[in-house]
Amino acid sequence: METVNIHEAKTHLSRLVDAAAKGKPFIIARAGKPLVKVVPLETPEEVAKRRIGFMDGQFKLPDDFDEMFQDEIEKMFYGGE
């Protein structure tokens, strides 16, 4: 990964940002010490590629899931035995 100093980053910001957007992240350093990492953001197309429901059928929720431990939770909130 390329490391550039702040002065170089200011001078070549457009070129560096274009490269980062194309998948070549870089690090900005001050006095040789890394400060920040510039990486591309996910585009809406990349987010849309994620499959919804890809784990469908791989686990099962109990039928009483929304009522599980209801008595214990009520005791925690309202007190009682």
N, CA, C and O atoms as a Maestro MAE file, in Angstrom:
{
 s_m_m2io_version
 :::
 2.0.0
}

f_m_ct {
 s_m_title
 :::
 protein
 m_atom[324] {
  # First column is atom index #
  i_m_mmod_type
  r_m_x_coord
  r_m_y_coord
  r_m_z_coord
  i_m_residue_number
  s_m_chain_name
  s_m_pdb_residue_name
  s_m_pdb_atom_name
  i_m_atomic_number
  :::
  1 25 0.860 -1.169 0.000 1 A "MET " " N  " 7
  2 3 0.000 0.000 0.000 1 A "MET " " CA " 6
  3 2 0.907 1.233 0.000 1 A "MET " " C  " 6
  4 15 1.879 1.306 0.751 1 A "MET " " O  " 8
  5 25 0.578 2.162 -0.828 2 A "GLU " " N  " 7
  6 3 1.380 3.380 -0.959 2 A "GLU " " CA " 6
  7 2 1.194 4.289 0.251 2 A "GLU " " C  " 6
  8 15 0.082 4.461 0.751 2 A "GLU " " O  " 8
  9 25 2.300 4.868 0.710 3 A "THR " " N  " 7
  10 3 2.268 5.856 1.789 3 A "THR " " CA " 6
  11 2 2.805 7.164 1.240 3 A "THR " " C  " 6
  12 15 3.892 7.209 0.663 3 A "THR " " O  " 8
  13 25 2.029 8.238 1.425 4 A "VAL " " N  " 7
  14 3 2.452 9.561 0.949 4 A "VAL " " CA " 6
  15 2 2.434 10.540 2.113 4 A "VAL " " C  " 6
  16 15 1.637 10.404 3.041 4 A "VAL " " O  " 8
  17 25 3.325 11.531 2.052 5 A "ASN " " N  " 7
  18 3 3.309 12.530 3.114 5 A "ASN " " CA " 6
  19 2 2.220 13.559 2.821 5 A "ASN " " C  " 6
  20 15 1.680 13.598 1.716 5 A "ASN " " O  " 8
  21 25 1.908 14.368 3.784 6 A "ILE " " N  " 7
  22 3 0.803 15.320 3.658 6 A "ILE " " CA " 6
  23 2 1.026 16.280 2.491 6 A "ILE " " C  " 6
  24 15 0.099 16.554 1.728 6 A "ILE " " O  " 8
  25 25 2.240 16.786 2.348 7 A "HIS " " N  " 7
  26 3 2.513 17.735 1.258 7 A "HIS " " CA " 6
  27 2 2.259 17.085 -0.100 7 A "HIS " " C  " 6
  28 15 1.636 17.687 -0.974 7 A "HIS " " O  " 8
  29 25 2.739 15.865 -0.272 8 A "GLU " " N  " 7
  30 3 2.521 15.152 -1.536 8 A "GLU " " CA " 6
  31 2 1.033 14.882 -1.746 8 A "GLU " " C  " 6
  32 15 0.539 14.980 -2.869 8 A "GLU " " O  " 8
  33 25 0.316 14.543 -0.671 9 A "ALA " " N  " 7
  34 3 -1.121 14.285 -0.782 9 A "ALA " " CA " 6
  35 2 -1.865 15.539 -1.222 9 A "ALA " " C  " 6
  36 15 -2.780 15.460 -2.041 9 A "ALA " " O  " 8
  37 25 -1.480 16.697 -0.686 10 A "LYS " " N  " 7
  38 3 -2.113 17.948 -1.103 10 A "LYS " " CA " 6
  39 2 -1.826 18.224 -2.573 10 A "LYS " " C  " 6
  40 15 -2.711 18.640 -3.320 10 A "LYS " " O  " 8
  41 25 -0.595 17.994 -2.975 11 A "THR " " N  " 7
  42 3 -0.181 18.292 -4.348 11 A "THR " " CA " 6
  43 2 -0.864 17.376 -5.359 11 A "THR " " C  " 6
  44 15 -1.234 17.821 -6.446 11 A "THR " " O  " 8
  45 25 -1.034 16.110 -5.012 12 A "HIS " " N  " 7
  46 3 -1.554 15.113 -5.954 12 A "HIS " " CA " 6
  47 2 -2.887 14.518 -5.503 12 A "HIS " " C  " 6
  48 15 -3.185 13.364 -5.809 12 A "HIS " " O  " 8
  49 25 -3.682 15.289 -4.785 13 A "LEU " " N  " 7
  50 3 -4.909 14.758 -4.199 13 A "LEU " " CA " 6
  51 2 -5.847 14.146 -5.238 13 A "LEU " " C  " 6
  52 15 -6.365 13.049 -5.028 13 A "LEU " " O  " 8
  53 25 -6.068 14.829 -6.340 14 A "SER " " N  " 7
  54 3 -6.995 14.309 -7.360 14 A "SER " " CA " 6
  55 2 -6.525 12.955 -7.880 14 A "SER " " C  " 6
  56 15 -7.319 12.020 -7.985 14 A "SER " " O  " 8
  57 25 -5.259 12.847 -8.200 15 A "ARG " " N  " 7
  58 3 -4.712 11.588 -8.722 15 A "ARG " " CA " 6
  59 2 -4.829 10.484 -7.669 15 A "ARG " " C  " 6
  60 15 -5.215 9.361 -7.992 15 A "ARG " " O  " 8
  61 25 -4.503 10.793 -6.427 16 A "LEU " " N  " 7
  62 3 -4.557 9.799 -5.361 16 A "LEU " " CA " 6
  63 2 -5.990 9.343 -5.084 16 A "LEU " " C  " 6
  64 15 -6.238 8.155 -4.875 16 A "LEU " " O  " 8
  65 25 -6.922 10.281 -5.084 17 A "VAL " " N  " 7
  66 3 -8.324 9.924 -4.840 17 A "VAL " " CA " 6
  67 2 -8.862 9.072 -5.985 17 A "VAL " " C  " 6
  68 15 -9.589 8.108 -5.747 17 A "VAL " " O  " 8
  69 25 -8.516 9.414 -7.218 18 A "ASP " " N  " 7
  70 3 -8.941 8.596 -8.358 18 A "ASP " " CA " 6
  71 2 -8.411 7.170 -8.229 18 A "ASP " " C  " 6
  72 15 -9.137 6.208 -8.476 18 A "ASP " " O  " 8
  73 25 -7.154 7.041 -7.844 19 A "ALA " " N  " 7
  74 3 -6.566 5.712 -7.682 19 A "ALA " " CA " 6
  75 2 -7.255 4.951 -6.557 19 A "ALA " " C  " 6
  76 15 -7.528 3.758 -6.692 19 A "ALA " " O  " 8
  77 25 -7.541 5.630 -5.446 20 A "ALA " " N  " 7
  78 3 -8.214 4.975 -4.324 20 A "ALA " " CA " 6
  79 2 -9.615 4.525 -4.728 20 A "ALA " " C  " 6
  80 15 -10.061 3.446 -4.341 20 A "ALA " " O  " 8
  81 25 -10.303 5.354 -5.505 21 A "ALA " " N  " 7
  82 3 -11.653 4.997 -5.951 21 A "ALA " " CA " 6
  83 2 -11.636 3.770 -6.852 21 A "ALA " " C  " 6
  84 15 -12.630 3.049 -6.938 21 A "ALA " " O  " 8
  85 25 -10.521 3.530 -7.518 22 A "LYS " " N  " 7
  86 3 -10.382 2.368 -8.401 22 A "LYS " " CA " 6
  87 2 -9.838 1.156 -7.656 22 A "LYS " " C  " 6
  88 15 -9.532 0.135 -8.274 22 A "LYS " " O  " 8
  89 25 -9.714 1.258 -6.335 23 A "GLY " " N  " 7
  90 3 -9.316 0.105 -5.547 23 A "GLY " " CA " 6
  91 2 -7.879 0.102 -5.070 23 A "GLY " " C  " 6
  92 15 -7.389 -0.929 -4.608 23 A "GLY " " O  " 8
  93 25 -7.192 1.227 -5.167 24 A "LYS " " N  " 7
  94 3 -5.806 1.284 -4.696 24 A "LYS " " CA " 6
  95 2 -5.723 2.258 -3.519 24 A "LYS " " C  " 6
  96 15 -5.390 3.428 -3.704 24 A "LYS " " O  " 8
  97 25 -6.029 1.773 -2.297 25 A "PRO " " N  " 7
  98 3 -6.007 2.662 -1.131 25 A "PRO " " CA " 6
  99 2 -4.590 3.154 -0.839 25 A "PRO " " C  " 6
  100 15 -3.609 2.566 -1.296 25 A "PRO " " O  " 8
  101 25 -4.499 4.235 -0.076 26 A "PHE " " N  " 7
  102 3 -3.187 4.765 0.296 26 A "PHE " " CA " 6
  103 2 -3.244 5.321 1.706 26 A "PHE " " C  " 6
  104 15 -4.321 5.535 2.264 26 A "PHE " " O  " 8
  105 25 -2.075 5.549 2.269 27 A "ILE " " N  " 7
  106 3 -1.952 6.070 3.625 27 A "ILE " " CA " 6
  107 2 -1.303 7.438 3.559 27 A "ILE " " C  " 6
  108 15 -0.336 7.640 2.824 27 A "ILE " " O  " 8
  109 25 -1.841 8.390 4.336 28 A "ILE " " N  " 7
  110 3 -1.240 9.712 4.462 28 A "ILE " " CA " 6
  111 2 -0.475 9.742 5.780 28 A "ILE " " C  " 6
  112 15 -0.999 9.396 6.838 28 A "ILE " " O  " 8
  113 25 0.799 10.172 5.679 29 A "ALA " " N  " 7
  114 3 1.659 10.191 6.864 29 A "ALA " " CA " 6
  115 2 2.192 11.597 7.110 29 A "ALA " " C  " 6
  116 15 2.274 12.422 6.201 29 A "ALA " " O  " 8
  117 25 2.552 11.844 8.371 30 A "ARG " " N  " 7
  118 3 3.204 13.095 8.755 30 A "ARG " " CA " 6
  119 2 4.514 12.702 9.426 30 A "ARG " " C  " 6
  120 15 4.528 11.943 10.396 30 A "ARG " " O  " 8
  121 25 5.596 13.222 8.902 31 A "ALA " " N  " 7
  122 3 6.929 12.916 9.434 31 A "ALA " " CA " 6
  123 2 7.166 11.402 9.472 31 A "ALA " " C  " 6
  124 15 7.801 10.883 10.391 31 A "ALA " " O  " 8
  125 25 6.646 10.708 8.458 32 A "GLY " " N  " 7
  126 3 6.849 9.276 8.360 32 A "GLY " " CA " 6
  127 2 5.925 8.429 9.215 32 A "GLY " " C  " 6
  128 15 5.989 7.201 9.153 32 A "GLY " " O  " 8
  129 25 5.072 9.050 10.009 33 A "LYS " " N  " 7
  130 3 4.151 8.306 10.866 33 A "LYS " " CA " 6
  131 2 2.762 8.282 10.212 33 A "LYS " " C  " 6
  132 15 2.189 9.339 9.947 33 A "LYS " " O  " 8
  133 25 2.223 7.095 9.954 34 A "PRO " " N  " 7
  134 3 0.900 6.990 9.323 34 A "PRO " " CA " 6
  135 2 -0.181 7.674 10.157 34 A "PRO " " C  " 6
  136 15 -0.244 7.508 11.376 34 A "PRO " " O  " 8
  137 25 -1.034 8.450 9.471 35 A "LEU " " N  " 7
  138 3 -2.131 9.146 10.159 35 A "LEU " " CA " 6
  139 2 -3.490 8.616 9.746 35 A "LEU " " C  " 6
  140 15 -4.324 8.296 10.592 35 A "LEU " " O  " 8
  141 25 -3.714 8.523 8.427 36 A "VAL " " N  " 7
  142 3 -5.030 8.097 7.937 36 A "VAL " " CA " 6
  143 2 -4.853 7.159 6.746 36 A "VAL " " C  " 6
  144 15 -3.845 7.186 6.040 36 A "VAL " " O  " 8
  145 25 -5.875 6.332 6.556 37 A "LYS " " N  " 7
  146 3 -5.912 5.425 5.415 37 A "LYS " " CA " 6
  147 2 -7.088 5.838 4.540 37 A "LYS " " C  " 6
  148 15 -8.212 5.954 5.028 37 A "LYS " " O  " 8
  149 25 -6.843 6.058 3.272 38 A "VAL " " N  " 7
  150 3 -7.894 6.456 2.345 38 A "VAL " " CA " 6
  151 2 -8.275 5.219 1.532 38 A "VAL " " C  " 6
  152 15 -7.447 4.642 0.827 38 A "VAL " " O  " 8
  153 25 -9.542 4.827 1.647 39 A "VAL " " N  " 7
  154 3 -10.050 3.638 0.958 39 A "VAL " " CA " 6
  155 2 -11.329 4.005 0.207 39 A "VAL " " C  " 6
  156 15 -12.008 4.962 0.580 39 A "VAL " " O  " 8
  157 25 -11.664 3.262 -0.839 40 A "PRO " " N  " 7
  158 3 -12.891 3.570 -1.583 40 A "PRO " " CA " 6
  159 2 -14.133 3.184 -0.787 40 A "PRO " " C  " 6
  160 15 -14.111 2.231 -0.009 40 A "PRO " " O  " 8
  161 25 -15.208 3.927 -0.988 41 A "LEU " " N  " 7
  162 3 -16.497 3.599 -0.386 41 A "LEU " " CA " 6
  163 2 -17.179 2.529 -1.221 41 A "LEU " " C  " 6
  164 15 -16.897 2.380 -2.410 41 A "LEU " " O  " 8
  165 25 -18.074 1.790 -0.590 42 A "GLU " " N  " 7
  166 3 -18.871 0.832 -1.347 42 A "GLU " " CA " 6
  167 2 -19.873 1.592 -2.193 42 A "GLU " " C  " 6
  168 15 -20.532 2.514 -1.712 42 A "GLU " " O  " 8
  169 25 -19.986 1.209 -3.433 43 A "THR " " N  " 7
  170 3 -20.964 1.851 -4.313 43 A "THR " " CA " 6
  171 2 -22.318 1.167 -4.114 43 A "THR " " C  " 6
  172 15 -22.372 0.036 -3.630 43 A "THR " " O  " 8
  173 25 -23.394 1.833 -4.476 44 A "PRO " " N  " 7
  174 3 -24.710 1.205 -4.341 44 A "PRO " " CA " 6
  175 2 -24.802 -0.126 -5.091 44 A "PRO " " C  " 6
  176 15 -25.526 -1.025 -4.663 44 A "PRO " " O  " 8
  177 25 -24.075 -0.260 -6.209 45 A "GLU " " N  " 7
  178 3 -24.102 -1.520 -6.955 45 A "GLU " " CA " 6
  179 2 -23.482 -2.643 -6.134 45 A "GLU " " C  " 6
  180 15 -23.974 -3.771 -6.156 45 A "GLU " " O  " 8
  181 25 -22.396 -2.341 -5.402 46 A "GLU " " N  " 7
  182 3 -21.761 -3.360 -4.577 46 A "GLU " " CA " 6
  183 2 -22.678 -3.767 -3.437 46 A "GLU " " C  " 6
  184 15 -22.753 -4.944 -3.084 46 A "GLU " " O  " 8
  185 25 -23.365 -2.809 -2.869 47 A "VAL " " N  " 7
  186 3 -24.294 -3.110 -1.782 47 A "VAL " " CA " 6
  187 2 -25.446 -3.954 -2.320 47 A "VAL " " C  " 6
  188 15 -25.904 -4.882 -1.652 47 A "VAL " " O  " 8
  189 25 -25.911 -3.636 -3.518 48 A "ALA " " N  " 7
  190 3 -27.031 -4.368 -4.106 48 A "ALA " " CA " 6
  191 2 -26.658 -5.813 -4.428 48 A "ALA " " C  " 6
  192 15 -27.547 -6.657 -4.534 48 A "ALA " " O  " 8
  193 25 -25.380 -6.120 -4.584 49 A "LYS " " N  " 7
  194 3 -24.950 -7.472 -4.904 49 A "LYS " " CA " 6
  195 2 -25.118 -8.421 -3.722 49 A "LYS " " C  " 6
  196 15 -25.107 -9.640 -3.895 49 A "LYS " " O  " 8
  197 25 -25.272 -7.868 -2.531 50 A "ARG " " N  " 7
  198 3 -25.454 -8.712 -1.359 50 A "ARG " " CA " 6
  199 2 -26.786 -9.425 -1.462 50 A "ARG " " C  " 6
  200 15 -27.810 -8.807 -1.755 50 A "ARG " " O  " 8
  201 25 -26.773 -10.705 -1.224 51 A "ARG " " N  " 7
  202 3 -28.001 -11.484 -1.322 51 A "ARG " " CA " 6
  203 2 -28.769 -11.432 -0.010 51 A "ARG " " C  " 6
  204 15 -28.223 -11.747 1.047 51 A "ARG " " O  " 8
  205 25 -30.000 -11.046 -0.077 52 A "ILE " " N  " 7
  206 3 -30.865 -11.054 1.090 52 A "ILE " " CA " 6
  207 2 -31.426 -12.460 1.237 52 A "ILE " " C  " 6
  208 15 -31.905 -13.052 0.270 52 A "ILE " " O  " 8
  209 25 -31.366 -12.979 2.430 53 A "GLY " " N  " 7
  210 3 -31.911 -14.300 2.686 53 A "GLY " " CA " 6
  211 2 -30.955 -15.430 2.358 53 A "GLY " " C  " 6
  212 15 -31.390 -16.573 2.214 53 A "GLY " " O  " 8
  213 25 -29.671 -15.147 2.235 54 A "PHE " " N  " 7
  214 3 -28.738 -16.197 1.852 54 A "PHE " " CA " 6
  215 2 -28.591 -17.294 2.913 54 A "PHE " " C  " 6
  216 15 -28.077 -18.373 2.616 54 A "PHE " " O  " 8
  217 25 -29.036 -17.029 4.141 55 A "MET " " N  " 7
  218 3 -28.965 -18.043 5.197 55 A "MET " " CA " 6
  219 2 -30.318 -18.732 5.402 55 A "MET " " C  " 6
  220 15 -30.501 -19.478 6.364 55 A "MET " " O  " 8
  221 25 -31.247 -18.481 4.506 56 A "ASP " " N  " 7
  222 3 -32.589 -19.039 4.640 56 A "ASP " " CA " 6
  223 2 -32.528 -20.564 4.749 56 A "ASP " " C  " 6
  224 15 -31.903 -21.241 3.933 56 A "ASP " " O  " 8
  225 25 -33.186 -21.071 5.764 57 A "GLY " " N  " 7
  226 3 -33.263 -22.509 5.960 57 A "GLY " " CA " 6
  227 2 -32.095 -23.107 6.722 57 A "GLY " " C  " 6
  228 15 -32.088 -24.312 6.974 57 A "GLY " " O  " 8
  229 25 -31.111 -22.307 7.096 58 A "GLN " " N  " 7
  230 3 -29.943 -22.845 7.776 58 A "GLN " " CA " 6
  231 2 -30.093 -22.842 9.299 58 A "GLN " " C  " 6
  232 15 -29.275 -23.438 10.000 58 A "GLN " " O  " 8
  233 25 -31.106 -22.191 9.807 59 A "PHE " " N  " 7
  234 3 -31.385 -22.250 11.238 59 A "PHE " " CA " 6
  235 2 -32.872 -22.049 11.431 59 A "PHE " " C  " 6
  236 15 -33.568 -21.573 10.535 59 A "PHE " " O  " 8
  237 25 -33.358 -22.419 12.621 60 A "LYS " " N  " 7
  238 3 -34.790 -22.331 12.887 60 A "LYS " " CA " 6
  239 2 -35.009 -21.602 14.201 60 A "LYS " " C  " 6
  240 15 -34.377 -21.917 15.209 60 A "LYS " " O  " 8
  241 25 -35.893 -20.643 14.184 61 A "LEU " " N  " 7
  242 3 -36.290 -19.941 15.400 61 A "LEU " " CA " 6
  243 2 -37.438 -20.708 16.049 61 A "LEU " " C  " 6
  244 15 -38.321 -21.217 15.358 61 A "LEU " " O  " 8
  245 25 -37.423 -20.788 17.366 62 A "PRO " " N  " 7
  246 3 -38.546 -21.450 18.038 62 A "PRO " " CA " 6
  247 2 -39.850 -20.684 17.770 62 A "PRO " " C  " 6
  248 15 -39.840 -19.469 17.572 62 A "PRO " " O  " 8
  249 25 -40.958 -21.409 17.767 63 A "ASP " " N  " 7
  250 3 -42.256 -20.775 17.520 63 A "ASP " " CA " 6
  251 2 -42.589 -19.728 18.573 63 A "ASP " " C  " 6
  252 15 -43.287 -18.756 18.285 63 A "ASP " " O  " 8
  253 25 -42.087 -19.924 19.807 64 A "ASP " " N  " 7
  254 3 -42.391 -18.986 20.883 64 A "ASP " " CA " 6
  255 2 -41.258 -17.964 21.088 64 A "ASP " " C  " 6
  256 15 -41.094 -17.441 22.190 64 A "ASP " " O  " 8
  257 25 -40.499 -17.684 20.061 65 A "PHE " " N  " 7
  258 3 -39.337 -16.803 20.180 65 A "PHE " " CA " 6
  259 2 -39.687 -15.455 20.796 65 A "PHE " " C  " 6
  260 15 -38.955 -14.968 21.658 65 A "PHE " " O  " 8
  261 25 -40.793 -14.842 20.372 66 A "ASP " " N  " 7
  262 3 -41.152 -13.516 20.888 66 A "ASP " " CA " 6
  263 2 -41.749 -13.570 22.291 66 A "ASP " " C  " 6
  264 15 -42.042 -12.526 22.874 66 A "ASP " " O  " 8
  265 25 -41.932 -14.766 22.842 67 A "GLU " " N  " 7
  266 3 -42.467 -14.905 24.189 67 A "GLU " " CA " 6
  267 2 -41.487 -15.592 25.127 67 A "GLU " " C  " 6
  268 15 -41.795 -15.784 26.303 67 A "GLU " " O  " 8
  269 25 -40.326 -15.963 24.636 68 A "MET " " N  " 7
  270 3 -39.354 -16.690 25.457 68 A "MET " " CA " 6
  271 2 -38.938 -15.848 26.659 68 A "MET " " C  " 6
  272 15 -38.688 -14.649 26.542 68 A "MET " " O  " 8
  273 25 -38.870 -16.497 27.804 69 A "PHE " " N  " 7
  274 3 -38.418 -15.872 29.050 69 A "PHE " " CA " 6
  275 2 -39.266 -14.669 29.462 69 A "PHE " " C  " 6
  276 15 -38.800 -13.808 30.209 69 A "PHE " " O  " 8
  277 25 -40.491 -14.607 28.987 70 A "GLN " " N  " 7
  278 3 -41.370 -13.485 29.298 70 A "GLN " " CA " 6
  279 2 -41.570 -13.333 30.802 70 A "GLN " " C  " 6
  280 15 -41.537 -12.216 31.318 70 A "GLN " " O  " 8
  281 25 -41.778 -14.438 31.510 71 A "ASP " " N  " 7
  282 3 -41.989 -14.371 32.964 71 A "ASP " " CA " 6
  283 2 -40.755 -13.822 33.673 71 A "ASP " " C  " 6
  284 15 -40.872 -12.974 34.557 71 A "ASP " " O  " 8
  285 25 -39.574 -14.302 33.290 72 A "GLU " " N  " 7
  286 3 -38.341 -13.842 33.920 72 A "GLU " " CA " 6
  287 2 -38.103 -12.358 33.652 72 A "GLU " " C  " 6
  288 15 -37.654 -11.632 34.539 72 A "GLU " " O  " 8
  289 25 -38.391 -11.917 32.469 73 A "ILE " " N  " 7
  290 3 -38.194 -10.505 32.112 73 A "ILE " " CA " 6
  291 2 -39.159 -9.620 32.901 73 A "ILE " " C  " 6
  292 15 -38.769 -8.568 33.409 73 A "ILE " " O  " 8
  293 25 -40.416 -10.048 33.001 74 A "GLU " " N  " 7
  294 3 -41.382 -9.277 33.780 74 A "GLU " " CA " 6
  295 2 -40.960 -9.181 35.248 74 A "GLU " " C  " 6
  296 15 -41.140 -8.140 35.880 74 A "GLU " " O  " 8
  297 25 -40.404 -10.255 35.784 75 A "LYS " " N  " 7
  298 3 -39.928 -10.237 37.171 75 A "LYS " " CA " 6
  299 2 -38.788 -9.238 37.320 75 A "LYS " " C  " 6
  300 15 -38.712 -8.540 38.331 75 A "LYS " " O  " 8
  301 25 -37.904 -9.155 36.337 76 A "MET " " N  " 7
  302 3 -36.788 -8.216 36.394 76 A "MET " " CA " 6
  303 2 -37.292 -6.773 36.397 76 A "MET " " C  " 6
  304 15 -36.744 -5.926 37.103 76 A "MET " " O  " 8
  305 25 -38.326 -6.494 35.616 77 A "PHE " " N  " 7
  306 3 -38.842 -5.133 35.518 77 A "PHE " " CA " 6
  307 2 -39.780 -4.766 36.663 77 A "PHE " " C  " 6
  308 15 -39.701 -3.666 37.211 77 A "PHE " " O  " 8
  309 25 -40.660 -5.685 37.018 78 A "TYR " " N  " 7
  310 3 -41.703 -5.379 37.985 78 A "TYR " " CA " 6
  311 2 -41.476 -5.990 39.359 78 A "TYR " " C  " 6
  312 15 -42.218 -5.693 40.295 78 A "TYR " " O  " 8
  313 25 -40.473 -6.831 39.496 79 A "GLY " " N  " 7
  314 3 -40.225 -7.484 40.773 79 A "GLY " " CA " 6
  315 2 -41.143 -8.661 40.955 79 A "GLY " " C  " 6
  316 15 -41.957 -8.972 40.085 79 A "GLY " " O  " 8
  317 25 -41.013 -9.300 42.063 80 A "GLY " " N  " 7
  318 3 -41.866 -10.448 42.343 80 A "GLY " " CA " 6
  319 2 -41.029 -11.691 42.496 80 A "GLY " " C  " 6
  320 15 -39.799 -11.647 42.466 80 A "GLY " " O  " 8
  321 25 -41.715 -12.793 42.660 81 A "GLU " " N  " 7
  322 3 -41.039 -14.077 42.902 81 A "GLU " " CA " 6
  323 2 -40.636 -14.743 41.650 81 A "GLU " " C  " 6
  324 15 -40.058 -15.829 41.687 81 A "GLU " " O  " 8
  :::
 }
 m_bond[323] {
  # First column is bond index #
  i_m_from
  i_m_to
  i_m_order
  :::
  1 1 2 1
  2 2 3 1
  3 3 4 2
  4 3 5 1
  5 5 6 1
  6 6 7 1
  7 7 8 2
  8 7 9 1
  9 9 10 1
  10 10 11 1
  11 11 12 2
  12 11 13 1
  13 13 14 1
  14 14 15 1
  15 15 16 2
  16 15 17 1
  17 17 18 1
  18 18 19 1
  19 19 20 2
  20 19 21 1
  21 21 22 1
  22 22 23 1
  23 23 24 2
  24 23 25 1
  25 25 26 1
  26 26 27 1
  27 27 28 2
  28 27 29 1
  29 29 30 1
  30 30 31 1
  31 31 32 2
  32 31 33 1
  33 33 34 1
  34 34 35 1
  35 35 36 2
  36 35 37 1
  37 37 38 1
  38 38 39 1
  39 39 40 2
  40 39 41 1
  41 41 42 1
  42 42 43 1
  43 43 44 2
  44 43 45 1
  45 45 46 1
  46 46 47 1
  47 47 48 2
  48 47 49 1
  49 49 50 1
  50 50 51 1
  51 51 52 2
  52 51 53 1
  53 53 54 1
  54 54 55 1
  55 55 56 2
  56 55 57 1
  57 57 58 1
  58 58 59 1
  59 59 60 2
  60 59 61 1
  61 61 62 1
  62 62 63 1
  63 63 64 2
  64 63 65 1
  65 65 66 1
  66 66 67 1
  67 67 68 2
  68 67 69 1
  69 69 70 1
  70 70 71 1
  71 71 72 2
  72 71 73 1
  73 73 74 1
  74 74 75 1
  75 75 76 2
  76 75 77 1
  77 77 78 1
  78 78 79 1
  79 79 80 2
  80 79 81 1
  81 81 82 1
  82 82 83 1
  83 83 84 2
  84 83 85 1
  85 85 86 1
  86 86 87 1
  87 87 88 2
  88 87 89 1
  89 89 90 1
  90 90 91 1
  91 91 92 2
  92 91 93 1
  93 93 94 1
  94 94 95 1
  95 95 96 2
  96 95 97 1
  97 97 98 1
  98 98 99 1
  99 99 100 2
  100 99 101 1
  101 101 102 1
  102 102 103 1
  103 103 104 2
  104 103 105 1
  105 105 106 1
  106 106 107 1
  107 107 108 2
  108 107 109 1
  109 109 110 1
  110 110 111 1
  111 111 112 2
  112 111 113 1
  113 113 114 1
  114 114 115 1
  115 115 116 2
  116 115 117 1
  117 117 118 1
  118 118 119 1
  119 119 120 2
  120 119 121 1
  121 121 122 1
  122 122 123 1
  123 123 124 2
  124 123 125 1
  125 125 126 1
  126 126 127 1
  127 127 128 2
  128 127 129 1
  129 129 130 1
  130 130 131 1
  131 131 132 2
  132 131 133 1
  133 133 134 1
  134 134 135 1
  135 135 136 2
  136 135 137 1
  137 137 138 1
  138 138 139 1
  139 139 140 2
  140 139 141 1
  141 141 142 1
  142 142 143 1
  143 143 144 2
  144 143 145 1
  145 145 146 1
  146 146 147 1
  147 147 148 2
  148 147 149 1
  149 149 150 1
  150 150 151 1
  151 151 152 2
  152 151 153 1
  153 153 154 1
  154 154 155 1
  155 155 156 2
  156 155 157 1
  157 157 158 1
  158 158 159 1
  159 159 160 2
  160 159 161 1
  161 161 162 1
  162 162 163 1
  163 163 164 2
  164 163 165 1
  165 165 166 1
  166 166 167 1
  167 167 168 2
  168 167 169 1
  169 169 170 1
  170 170 171 1
  171 171 172 2
  172 171 173 1
  173 173 174 1
  174 174 175 1
  175 175 176 2
  176 175 177 1
  177 177 178 1
  178 178 179 1
  179 179 180 2
  180 179 181 1
  181 181 182 1
  182 182 183 1
  183 183 184 2
  184 183 185 1
  185 185 186 1
  186 186 187 1
  187 187 188 2
  188 187 189 1
  189 189 190 1
  190 190 191 1
  191 191 192 2
  192 191 193 1
  193 193 194 1
  194 194 195 1
  195 195 196 2
  196 195 197 1
  197 197 198 1
  198 198 199 1
  199 199 200 2
  200 199 201 1
  201 201 202 1
  202 202 203 1
  203 203 204 2
  204 203 205 1
  205 205 206 1
  206 206 207 1
  207 207 208 2
  208 207 209 1
  209 209 210 1
  210 210 211 1
  211 211 212 2
  212 211 213 1
  213 213 214 1
  214 214 215 1
  215 215 216 2
  216 215 217 1
  217 217 218 1
  218 218 219 1
  219 219 220 2
  220 219 221 1
  221 221 222 1
  222 222 223 1
  223 223 224 2
  224 223 225 1
  225 225 226 1
  226 226 227 1
  227 227 228 2
  228 227 229 1
  229 229 230 1
  230 230 231 1
  231 231 232 2
  232 231 233 1
  233 233 234 1
  234 234 235 1
  235 235 236 2
  236 235 237 1
  237 237 238 1
  238 238 239 1
  239 239 240 2
  240 239 241 1
  241 241 242 1
  242 242 243 1
  243 243 244 2
  244 243 245 1
  245 245 246 1
  246 246 247 1
  247 247 248 2
  248 247 249 1
  249 249 250 1
  250 250 251 1
  251 251 252 2
  252 251 253 1
  253 253 254 1
  254 254 255 1
  255 255 256 2
  256 255 257 1
  257 257 258 1
  258 258 259 1
  259 259 260 2
  260 259 261 1
  261 261 262 1
  262 262 263 1
  263 263 264 2
  264 263 265 1
  265 265 266 1
  266 266 267 1
  267 267 268 2
  268 267 269 1
  269 269 270 1
  270 270 271 1
  271 271 272 2
  272 271 273 1
  273 273 274 1
  274 274 275 1
  275 275 276 2
  276 275 277 1
  277 277 278 1
  278 278 279 1
  279 279 280 2
  280 279 281 1
  281 281 282 1
  282 282 283 1
  283 283 284 2
  284 283 285 1
  285 285 286 1
  286 286 287 1
  287 287 288 2
  288 287 289 1
  289 289 290 1
  290 290 291 1
  291 291 292 2
  292 291 293 1
  293 293 294 1
  294 294 295 1
  295 295 296 2
  296 295 297 1
  297 297 298 1
  298 298 299 1
  299 299 300 2
  300 299 301 1
  301 301 302 1
  302 302 303 1
  303 303 304 2
  304 303 305 1
  305 305 306 1
  306 306 307 1
  307 307 308 2
  308 307 309 1
  309 309 310 1
  310 310 311 1
  311 311 312 2
  312 311 313 1
  313 313 314 1
  314 314 315 1
  315 315 316 2
  316 315 317 1
  317 317 318 1
  318 318 319 1
  319 319 320 2
  320 319 321 1
  321 321 322 1
  322 322 323 1
  323 323 324 2
  :::
 }
}
